[in-house]
Amino acid sequence: MSTCTLEVPGRAPIQFELDPTLSVLDSASKAGWELPHSCRRGNCESCRVQVLEGEVSPAASDGTALLCVSRACGDLRIAADRAEPVNTSQRKTVQAKLYRLRMAAPDVAVIDLRLPAGVKAPFKAGQYLQLHLPGAEPRSFSMSNAPKSADSVQLQVRVLPGSLFGEKVLPTLQPGDPVTVELPFGDFYLREGPAPVILVAGGTGFAPMQSILEDALIKQRDRSFTLYWGARKADGLYALEQVRKWQQKFSNFQFFGVLSNDDSDCSMRQGMVHEAVLADHPNLSQHQVYVCGAPVLVNAARQAFVQRCQLPAGHFYADSFAAANAPCALGPAPIPSVTATV
């Protein structure tokens, strides 16, 4: 079996076996290593690495590879911004029950699920779960509640016309109905350290930010947290009441709402949400940045923050939303990371 040697700044080279039936990303995960990734469809760029030796398929002309859709053609040596150990044995598949469903906005559903009595499913704030539907590919959703309530989970789901979950499944769910979920997944969670934290959310990308902030604002009162939340129109900022509570309670928290297609609310800034960050923080060299939203937001933010604001690439963490039926950029992938539209 072929071997991958992984070069990561600040640590000794990591070696793991490459399963020829899996992507390089999944081979790493199988070996217990979490590499930066998000959409798992080759669209968000989060898993792009430099190929130092060896070949992958499909090949890229610039000497890089998207690990989520690439398989090794023999031994590999690659360079990544970071790699962290992951314990996949902690994942659980359980049959939860619908506790409550409400609409937070005309196109945003908030879903509360309860796990079976006595069952705990620990997760890190910001991670996601997979919801299993009969006869369909699993849908992945960020958990918006803090990990302290490990016997329940909350999802914030954008519902679009024509979607399988939104039009065919969601309207049929009643309190008490069973829902099969598997969790936790993902490397989108808050890292330790004193660095100021900037969180950038687009639309329902607010969900994991709520989980992170609910957990961190209480535990890390000496650390600075700034949330930029963008939407097209004002009703897209569907949890402002919660945000206002954080503002009143925590002196280490700041918030900026940004609207791209609505100037009716003078308390909100206008334009693209990542551009608001650029205006306020021309130098991000001492920060950690967390971005969650559509691939176009994640890609634009990564490029701007790293190239123009001196943000270390290893301090950019992203979760990219992709529609369940979005095509893979370079070929088939097993499961999307986080589904924003259902």
N, C-alpha and C positions, 0 to 999 in steps of 0.2 A: 504494500500500500504506500502511496506517496505521502510526503511529509511537507507541512508548511512551517516555515520559520518566520515568526512575526517580530518585527523591529518596532519597539515602542519607546518614545523618549523617556529617559529616567529609569529604565529597568532592563534587566538582562533579557536577551532574546527568548521568546516563547516558542516552543515547538508543539505541534499537534498533528495527528493523522488526518489525511484528507479522504473522506468517503467519496468515491467516484459517482455515487448516485445522488449526492447532495451538493448544494451550493457551498462555496467556501465559507460563507457566513454560517450556514447550518452545521458544517463540519466543526467550526470553531465552537459553536454553542454545544454541540454534542460532546466536545472535549472539555467543556466547562469554562469557556471564555466568551464573554460578551463584548462584541465589537460595536462601534457606532453604527446604528441603522435605524430605519423607521418604516418606510412604506412597503418594503420587501417586493417592490415591483420595478425597481430600477428608475424611478421617476424623481425621487427627492434628493439624490446625490449624497445622502448622509453616510453611506457605506463606501464611498469612493476612496480607494487607497492607491499608493504608488506600487507598481510591480517592479521589484528590484532584480529578480531572477525568475526564470521559468515563464510559462505561458498559461493563459486562461482562455476559455471559450464561453461566450463570444469574446473576441479580442478587441481591445480598444487601440486606436492608432497613436494615442498620446502617452502610452506606457502606464496607464492606470487601469483599474478594474472596479466595477460595481459588484461588491461581494455577494449581494443578495441574488443576483441572476447569473453569476459566473461560476463555472466549474473548472477545476485544475486539470491541466494536461500533463501531469507529472509533478515533480517536486517544485515548490514555490518558495520565494522569499519576498515578503511584502512589508511595507511600512505604513503603520496606522497612527493616528493621533493619540489613541488610548486603547487599553484593553483591561477588562475587569473580570474577576472570577464570578461565575454564576452557578447557583445550585438549582438545577432544573428539577431535582427530586422534591422540592417544596411545592411544586404545582399540584393543584387538586382539581378534579372534575366533580362537580356537585350539582344536585338538582335543587335550585333555589325556587322561591315562590314570589310572585309579584305581590308586593305590599301596597304600593300606591303608584299612580300614574297621573301626571298633571302636565298641562301645557304652560311653559314659562314664557313663550312667545308664539305667534301664529305658526311658526315652523320649527319650534324647539320643544321636545318632550323631555320631561324629567322623570326618570324611572327609578323607583326604589325597590330593591330586591332583598329578601331575607333568606339567609342560609338555614339549613336544617338545624334543629335544636342541638346544641353541643358541638357543632362544627365551626371551627375557626379557619379562616383562610388568610393568613398574614400576607401583607403586601407593603411595598414602599409607596409613599405618596407620589403620585404622578404615573404609576404603572397602569396597565390596561388588562382587560379580560377578553376572552373569546366567548361569544354567545353562539351556541350550536342550534341550528334550525334543521328540522327534518328535510332531507333531500336538497340541502343547499350548503354552500361553502360557509364556514364560520364567519360571523361578523365580529369585528374587534372594536371595543369601545373603552375609552379612558374612564377610570373610576374617579368620581369627583368628590367623594367623601374622604375624610382623614382615616388613616390606618387604625386609629384607636377603636373604631367600630368594625372590627374584623368579622363580625357575624352578620353584616349587611353591606350592601354596596349600592351606590347611586350612580346612575348614568345620565348624561345630558346629550340627547340625540337630535340632530337636525333631520327633519322629515321632509323629503322632497316628493313631488308627484311622480308616480310610476315606480317608486322603489318597492322592492319586495317586502322589507321589514316594515317600512312606513305605511304602506297601503294595504298589505295583505295580512301581516302578522299583528302589528300594533293595535289596530282597531278591534281585533278579536280577543285581546288579553283582558282578563278580569282579575280582580284581587283574589289571590289564592291559587292562580294558575301556575303550573310548574314551568320553570325555565332552566335549561341546562347551561351551565357556565364553566369555563376552565380558567384558572388564574393562579399566580400572576404572570405577566409577560412584560418585557420592555426594559430599556436602560434609561428611560426618561424619569429621573428622580433627583432630588437635591443632593449635591455633594457637600461634604463637610468642609469647614474652613471659615476664615473670617471675611473672605472676599465679598464685597457688595453684590447683590443678586438683582439682575434685571430679567423680568419675565414678560414675554411678548406673545399675546394671544390674538388669533384671528377667529372671530365667530365662536363656535363651540370648542375651539382650542382653549377656551377658558376652563373647561372641565378639569384637566389635570392641574392647572394652576390653582384652582380652588382647593384641591386635595393638598398640594404642596403648601399653600399659605395657611390653611387651617391647621396643619401640623407644625409648620416651622415658626410661625409668628409667636406661638406660645413658648416653644422650646428655645428659640434663638433670639431673645429680645435685644441682644447687643449687635445684631447683624442687620444691615440695611436691605430692604426689599422694595423694589419699584415695579409696579405692574402697568404695562401699556396694553390696553384691550381695544382692538379695532373691529369695526363692522361697517357695513354699507350705510345702514340707517340706525336711528336711535334705538328702535325696538330690538336690534340685534345685540344690544348690551343688556341682556335679559336678567342679570343678577346684580343690578346696581345696589339694591338694598343690602345685600351681603357685603359688597365692597365698601359701602358707606359705614357699615358697622366696624370693619377693619380699620378704616380711617379714624374713627372716633376712639377706638380702643388701643391702637398700637401706634406709638410715636415713631417707630422705625419703619413704617409702611407709607408709601406714596402711590397715588393712582392717577393715570392719565387715560381718558377715553378719547378715541380717535375715530372720526366718521369720514368715510371716503366719498359718500354720495348723499349727504344730508347736512345742510347748514342751519337747520331750524333750532338747534340747541346750542346756544352761545357758550355753554359751560364745557363743551367738547371741542377738541382740536379737529382741524380738517386735514385731509390728505391720507397718505398711506401710513400704517401704524409703525413700520420699521423706520420710516423717514423721521418720525417724531423722536425716536431714540437717537438717530444720527444728529438731529438738531440739538438735543440736550446733552449728548455724551460723545464729543468728538474723539475722546481717548477712553478706550475700554480695556486697556492693558491690565488693569488690576481687578476686573470684574469676572463673574460667571454670568453667562447669558443662556436663558432657556426660552425656546421658541416653539410654539405649537399652532398649527394651522395648515392651510393648503400648501402644496409643494411650491407654488410660485412665491409665497411669503417666506417659506423656509430657505429657499435658494437665494432669494434677494437679500435676506437678512444675513445669511452666512457670508456671502461675498462682500457685502458692504462692511459688516462689523470686523471681519478678519483683515480685509485689504485696506480699508480706509480708517479704521478706528483702533488698529493694533491689538485687537482681541486675539489671544492665543487660540489657535484652532482647537486645541484640546479642551478649551473652556467654553465651547459652543455646544449646547445640547439641544436636540430637536426631536420633535415628534410630528411627522408629516401626515396629514389626513389625506386619504385617497378614497374615492368612491368605490363601492364594492365591485362595480363592473368596469373600473378603469383599466385600460390595457397596460400590459407590462412594456417598458421601454425597450428591453432587449430580449424578451422571451418570457416563457411562463414562470410564475413564482407560486409557491405553495399557498401562502396566506398573506393578506394585507395586514400591515401592522396596526393601524388605527383607522377606523372607518368613520368619516365625518358625515357622510350622507347615506341614508339607508332606504 
